[in-house]
């Protein structure tokens, strides 16, 4: 059987969907799984043994290059020549639903009551019902496995194998990994300012823990903030620009990750590495909380159907709560 998964973006959403692959392959070892993804995120899928082909599109470029639609249609039409038995749209957006429809004849996805862009469900032959406010990881596992007649339990996900893979990472990483201290990765950025824990609080966390704290960044502003943090504490170092392959490697080699609700933070969970995710205006139902993957949430109430980008309650989280959680995780790791 050949299936195509359409999950175009974003980084954290792709990671949360990838967990289902190992259970699908365990149930049906001969199944061919291709994944259609925005080319900027292809690196997170790379080297995964459960994926047969990573097929890229560049739909984001259409915002500035409308004529590029013809090139993208040509690419998707070429992928359709693989004659998929089933195409699963795990994104639930109109653009992903249309992409899925162009790829094959039998399409699966969420029903209209389970997604934000309800019209996307018009394109699906197999419709999966799951509350929109349910756990994000459970939702992804359900929409990918259910159309195949496979059930993935909470227990299976809790006992998952790491599912991010890297090869030939940046050799500079070795220079940043401490020999005499624990290595902690800080994820200081995200897509909204209101999701970002204050840099001053990250510095206080670093000073309290007195370990090797490595700050990753994704744009010029985040790099500027990271450099400011490094000037405030000798325990903080700024990482060079990392591609997704080397980012996976860094997180896999670290002892702990502390970060905002954003893709790189969720990669720690995927790699079975200890982590603390800091939440403000987004729901904690986006993650699994485990013995080694903790969350710290502000006091604000979150409506998962209508997120409030003006909710800056993350600023009110006492850094001591994060420091205590970090110490407990580091101590439990021995």
FENGI-V700472 format. One record per backbone hydrogen bond with DSSP energy under -1.0 kcal/mol. CO is the residue of the C=O (numbers start at 1). NH is the residue of the N-H. E is the energy in kcal/mol with one decimal. If there is no record, write none. Layout:
CO&NH&E / CO&NH&E
//
This chain:
1&32&-3.1 / 2&85&-2.5 / 2&86&-1.3 / 3&34&-2.4 / 4&88&-3.0 / 5&36&-3.3 / 6&90&-1.8 / 8&38&-1.9 / 10&14&-2.5 / 11&15&-2.3 / 12&16&-2.4 / 13&17&-1.4 / 14&18&-2.1 / 17&20&-1.6 / 18&21&-1.6 / 20&24&-2.1 / 21&25&-2.7 / 22&26&-1.4 / 23&27&-1.7 / 24&28&-2.7 / 28&31&-1.9 / 32&3&-3.0 / 33&52&-3.1 / 34&5&-2.8 / 35&55&-3.1 / 36&7&-1.8 / 37&57&-1.9 / 38&41&-2.3 / 41&44&-1.3 / 42&45&-1.1 / 42&46&-1.2 / 45&48&-1.6 / 48&51&-1.6 / 53&35&-2.5 / 55&37&-2.3 / 57&39&-2.6 / 59&62&-1.4 / 60&63&-1.5 / 61&64&-1.4 / 61&65&-1.8 / 65&68&-1.5 / 66&69&-1.6 / 67&70&-1.4 / 68&72&-2.1 / 69&73&-2.6 / 70&74&-1.9 / 71&75&-1.9 / 72&76&-2.6 / 73&77&-2.5 / 74&78&-1.9 / 75&79&-1.9 / 76&80&-2.0 / 79&82&-2.0 / 80&83&-2.1 / 86&4&-1.9 / 87&108&-2.7 / 88&6&-3.1 / 93&97&-2.7 / 94&98&-2.6 / 95&99&-1.8 / 96&100&-2.4 / 97&101&-2.3 / 98&102&-1.9 / 100&104&-1.3 / 106&87&-2.3 / 107&125&-2.7 / 107&126&-2.4 / 108&89&-3.0 / 109&128&-2.6 / 111&114&-2.1 / 116&118&-1.2 / 117&120&-2.0 / 118&121&-1.6 / 119&122&-1.5 / 120&123&-1.7 / 121&124&-1.6 / 126&109&-2.2 / 128&111&-2.5 / 131&134&-1.8 / 135&139&-2.4 / 136&140&-2.1 / 137&141&-2.3 / 138&142&-2.3 / 139&143&-2.4 / 140&144&-1.6 / 141&145&-2.1 / 142&146&-2.5 / 145&148&-1.5 / 145&150&-2.1 / 146&149&-2.1 / 153&157&-1.9 / 154&158&-2.6 / 155&159&-1.4 / 157&160&-1.5 / 170&173&-1.9 / 172&175&-1.4 / 173&176&-1.6 / 182&212&-2.7 / 183&255&-2.7 / 183&256&-1.3 / 184&214&-3.2 / 185&258&-2.9 / 186&216&-2.0 / 187&260&-1.6 / 192&195&-1.2 / 193&196&-1.6 / 198&202&-1.6 / 199&203&-2.1 / 200&204&-1.7 / 201&205&-2.2 / 202&206&-2.4 / 203&207&-2.5 / 204&208&-2.1 / 205&209&-2.2 / 206&210&-2.3 / 212&184&-3.3 / 213&237&-2.7 / 214&186&-3.0 / 215&239&-2.6 / 219&223&-2.3 / 220&224&-2.2 / 221&225&-2.3 / 222&226&-2.6 / 223&227&-2.5 / 224&228&-1.9 / 225&229&-2.4 / 226&230&-2.2 / 227&231&-1.3 / 229&232&-1.0 / 233&236&-1.3 / 235&213&-3.0 / 237&215&-2.8 / 243&247&-2.3 / 244&248&-2.2 / 245&249&-1.6 / 246&250&-2.6 / 247&251&-2.3 / 248&252&-2.2 / 249&253&-1.5 / 256&185&-2.5 / 257&276&-2.2 / 258&187&-2.3 / 259&278&-2.7 / 260&262&-1.7 / 262&266&-1.6 / 263&267&-1.2 / 265&268&-1.1 / 266&270&-1.7 / 267&271&-1.5 / 268&273&-2.9 / 269&272&-1.4 / 270&163&-1.8 / 274&257&-1.5 / 275&294&-2.8 / 276&259&-2.4 / 277&296&-2.4 / 279&298&-1.8 / 283&286&-1.3 / 284&287&-1.8 / 285&136&-2.2 / 292&275&-2.5 / 293&290&-2.0 / 294&277&-2.5 / 296&279&-3.1 / 303&306&-1.7 / 308&311&-1.7 / 310&312&-1.1 / 312&315&-2.0 / 313&316&-2.0 / 314&317&-1.2 / 318&321&-1.4 / 319&323&-2.6 / 320&324&-2.5 / 321&325&-1.7 / 322&326&-2.6 / 323&327&-2.5 / 324&328&-2.0 / 325&329&-2.1 / 326&330&-2.6 / 327&331&-2.6 / 328&332&-2.2 / 329&333&-1.2 / 331&334&-1.2
//
